[in-house]
Amino acid sequence: MLILRTLITGPVHGHTIAHAIERTSQEVLQVEQGSLYPALHRLEDRGWVVSYWGISENNRKAKYYKLTAAGRKQLVVETGRWRQMVKAIGRILCEGR
């Protein structure tokens, strides 16, 4: 879900995805390269993300990832599930107060 959310603003390469998640979470979440790329491949296999080769800001060849229409729909579904989970956990934690 976090990768899909990061791609909502447009295509970026993997390094940028990792930094965006870390920066937005105020460094609470750390993205390991060994986890990021397998996750991107799974998202691509599911049709939620497409990739293409391009040139990065520092003039190097980089693989860019872009959210598909199916990926946008999946992000809506996953965001809804996340909100339900947060509400349920909140009810449990606040029970008996």
Residue, then its C-alpha position, 0 to 999 in steps of 0.5 A: m500500500l505504501i509503494l502504491r501511495t508513493l506512486i500516486t504522484g507520478p513515475v519514480h525510480g526505486h531509490t526515490i520510492a524508498h526515500a519518499i517513504e522514509r521521509t514521509s514517515q519521518e524516518v520511522l519506516q526504513v525501506e530495505q532495497g532487498s525488500l523494495y524490489p521484490a515488492l515492486h516485482r510482485l506489484e508489477d506481476r499483479g498489474w498494479v504497477v508498470s516499469y520502464w527504463g529512463i534516465s535519472e536526475n544524475n544522468r544514469k539509467a534507472k528503472y521507473y515505476k508507474l501506477t496503473a489504473a488497476g493499481r489506483k483501484q487497489l490503493v483505494v481498496e487497501t486504504g479502506r481496509w487499513r482504515q477499518m483496521v485502525k478503527a478496530i484496533g482503536r476500539i480495542l485499545c480504548e475499551g474499558r477506559 
